[in-house]
Amino acid sequence: MTAVDPPWYPIRTPRLLIRDFRLEDVEDAHLYGSDPEVARYMPWGPNSPEETAAFMARSLNEQATWPRLDHGFAIQHLASERVIGAIALHLRDLEGRAVEMGYCLNRSFWRQGLVTEAARAMLAVAFETLGLRRVFATCDVRNVGAYAVMEKLGMRREGAFRQDRIVKGTPRDTYLYAILADEWTG
Ligand SMILES: CC(C)(COP(=O)(O)OP(=O)(O)OC[C@H]1O[C@@H](n2cnc3c(N)ncnc32)[C@H](O)[C@@H]1OP(=O)(O)O)[C@@H](O)C(=O)NCCC(=O)NCCS
């Protein structure tokens, strides 16, 4: 997937531009990354300014890495021109063409269908441009919004794992969702 040339991003949707992070996005990234509500079920955060700076450094470094396995993109809101979240594809199995997707959004923009819009565009690229076979995502079983998005995209719940990882010092239960190329209907 990473060797696809020319670049398959940025990706434009009706309301969003999905693109690489830039250094000047750091304030916008800190707005959502420091919000305890956004970070509640995430393995990271709420971020200090130093942690957001480290995130930005990792993102820029990722962009300079080849072959690039991690694609963490900024979600830029076209109307406001602000970066309002992030969406990522992490290539986990090169030979198997399986990729993990993750996302988060500034709380002021929740419940407007924006992450569904971004994630749908990512799935379209994953299956139609990159020829991937499987896209999967995981979330805390209490994170209703996270798996509501996955279900809206046609991803299927494949399993529930009990206390499979420690998040912020506490064992958590995890759902695994996935969609295969031949299930993708656009
Ligand atoms: C989870 C999250 C990404 C959802 O983003 P969003 O843009 O608000 O989601 P959408 O508006 O596209 O919603 C898609 C569906 O999920 C539902 N949904 C979204 N958030 C929900 C919530 N908190 N509770 C119940 N349903 C929710 C919506 O109602 C919608 O369904 P509908 O169209 O039938 O009404 C966002 O709340 C977020 O960033 N949370 C914090 C970070 C996070 O948890 N990321 C996921 C980690 S795996």
The ligand as an SDF file (V2000), in Angstrom:
LIG
                    3D

 48 50  0  0  0  0  0  0  0  0999 V2000
  -16.4380    8.5690   18.3130 C   0  0  0  0  0  0  0  0  0  0  0  0
  -16.3120    9.7930   17.4210 C   0  0  0  0  0  0  0  0  0  0  0  0
  -15.1180    9.6000   16.5210 C   0  0  0  0  0  0  0  0  0  0  0  0
  -17.6030    9.9230   16.5840 C   0  0  0  0  0  0  0  0  0  0  0  0
  -17.4110   10.9550   15.6350 O   0  0  0  0  0  0  0  0  0  0  0  0
  -18.6530   11.7640   15.0400 P   0  0  0  0  0  0  0  0  0  0  0  0
  -18.1820   12.5610   13.8830 O   0  0  0  0  0  0  0  0  0  0  0  0
  -19.3500   12.4790   16.1350 O   0  0  0  0  0  0  0  0  0  0  0  0
  -19.5710   10.5660   14.5230 O   0  0  0  0  0  0  0  0  0  0  0  0
  -20.7080   10.6920   13.4260 P   0  0  0  0  0  0  0  0  0  0  0  0
  -21.3960   12.0140   13.5660 O   0  0  0  0  0  0  0  0  0  0  0  0
  -20.1210   10.3420   12.0870 O   0  0  0  0  0  0  0  0  0  0  0  0
  -21.7080    9.5810   13.8990 O   0  0  0  0  0  0  0  0  0  0  0  0
  -21.9180    8.3270   13.2680 C   0  0  0  0  0  0  0  0  0  0  0  0
  -23.0300    7.6110   13.9990 C   0  0  0  0  0  0  0  0  0  0  0  0
  -22.6320    7.3640   15.3270 O   0  0  0  0  0  0  0  0  0  0  0  0
  -23.5700    7.9030   16.2420 C   0  0  0  0  0  0  0  0  0  0  0  0
  -22.8250    8.4460   17.3750 N   0  0  0  0  0  0  0  0  0  0  0  0
  -21.7800    9.2850   17.3310 C   0  0  0  0  0  0  0  0  0  0  0  0
  -21.3700    9.5730   18.5790 N   0  0  0  0  0  0  0  0  0  0  0  0
  -22.1850    8.8940   19.4010 C   0  0  0  0  0  0  0  0  0  0  0  0
  -22.2700    8.7830   20.8080 C   0  0  0  0  0  0  0  0  0  0  0  0
  -21.4210    9.4230   21.6150 N   0  0  0  0  0  0  0  0  0  0  0  0
  -23.2300    8.0100   21.3380 N   0  0  0  0  0  0  0  0  0  0  0  0
  -24.1000    7.3320   20.5390 C   0  0  0  0  0  0  0  0  0  0  0  0
  -24.0610    7.3920   19.1850 N   0  0  0  0  0  0  0  0  0  0  0  0
  -23.1240    8.1650   18.6420 C   0  0  0  0  0  0  0  0  0  0  0  0
  -24.2510    9.0000   15.4860 C   0  0  0  0  0  0  0  0  0  0  0  0
  -25.5200    9.2670   16.0130 O   0  0  0  0  0  0  0  0  0  0  0  0
  -24.2830    8.4720   14.0810 C   0  0  0  0  0  0  0  0  0  0  0  0
  -25.3760    7.6350   13.8730 O   0  0  0  0  0  0  0  0  0  0  0  0
  -26.6960    8.1800   13.1110 P   0  0  0  0  0  0  0  0  0  0  0  0
  -26.2040    8.8110   11.8330 O   0  0  0  0  0  0  0  0  0  0  0  0
  -27.4870    6.9660   12.9410 O   0  0  0  0  0  0  0  0  0  0  0  0
  -27.2810    9.2040   14.0110 O   0  0  0  0  0  0  0  0  0  0  0  0
  -16.1430   11.0730   18.2650 C   0  0  0  0  0  0  0  0  0  0  0  0
  -17.1630   11.1190   19.2140 O   0  0  0  0  0  0  0  0  0  0  0  0
  -14.7950   11.1610   18.9520 C   0  0  0  0  0  0  0  0  0  0  0  0
  -13.8420   11.6910   18.4050 O   0  0  0  0  0  0  0  0  0  0  0  0
  -14.7000   10.6260   20.1970 N   0  0  0  0  0  0  0  0  0  0  0  0
  -13.4640   10.6950   20.9580 C   0  0  0  0  0  0  0  0  0  0  0  0
  -12.3280    9.8960   20.3450 C   0  0  0  0  0  0  0  0  0  0  0  0
  -12.7020    8.4420   20.1390 C   0  0  0  0  0  0  0  0  0  0  0  0
  -13.3100    7.8440   21.0080 O   0  0  0  0  0  0  0  0  0  0  0  0
  -12.3080    7.8880   18.9920 N   0  0  0  0  0  0  0  0  0  0  0  0
  -12.5590    6.5240   18.6450 C   0  0  0  0  0  0  0  0  0  0  0  0
  -11.5330    5.6570   19.2630 C   0  0  0  0  0  0  0  0  0  0  0  0
  -11.6670    3.9720   18.7140 S   0  0  0  0  0  0  0  0  0  0  0  0
  1  2  1  0
  2  3  1  0
  2  4  1  0
  2 36  1  0
  4  5  1  0
  5  6  1  0
  6  7  2  0
  6  8  1  0
  6  9  1  0
  9 10  1  0
 10 11  2  0
 10 12  1  0
 10 13  1  0
 13 14  1  0
 14 15  1  0
 15 16  1  0
 15 30  1  0
 16 17  1  0
 17 18  1  0
 17 28  1  0
 18 19  1  0
 18 27  1  0
 19 20  2  0
 20 21  1  0
 21 22  1  0
 21 27  2  0
 22 23  1  0
 22 24  2  0
 24 25  1  0
 25 26  2  0
 26 27  1  0
 28 29  1  0
 28 30  1  0
 30 31  1  0
 31 32  1  0
 32 33  2  0
 32 34  1  0
 32 35  1  0
 36 37  1  0
 36 38  1  0
 38 39  2  0
 38 40  1  0
 40 41  1  0
 41 42  1  0
 42 43  1  0
 43 44  2  0
 43 45  1  0
 45 46  1  0
 46 47  1  0
 47 48  1  0
M  END
$$$$
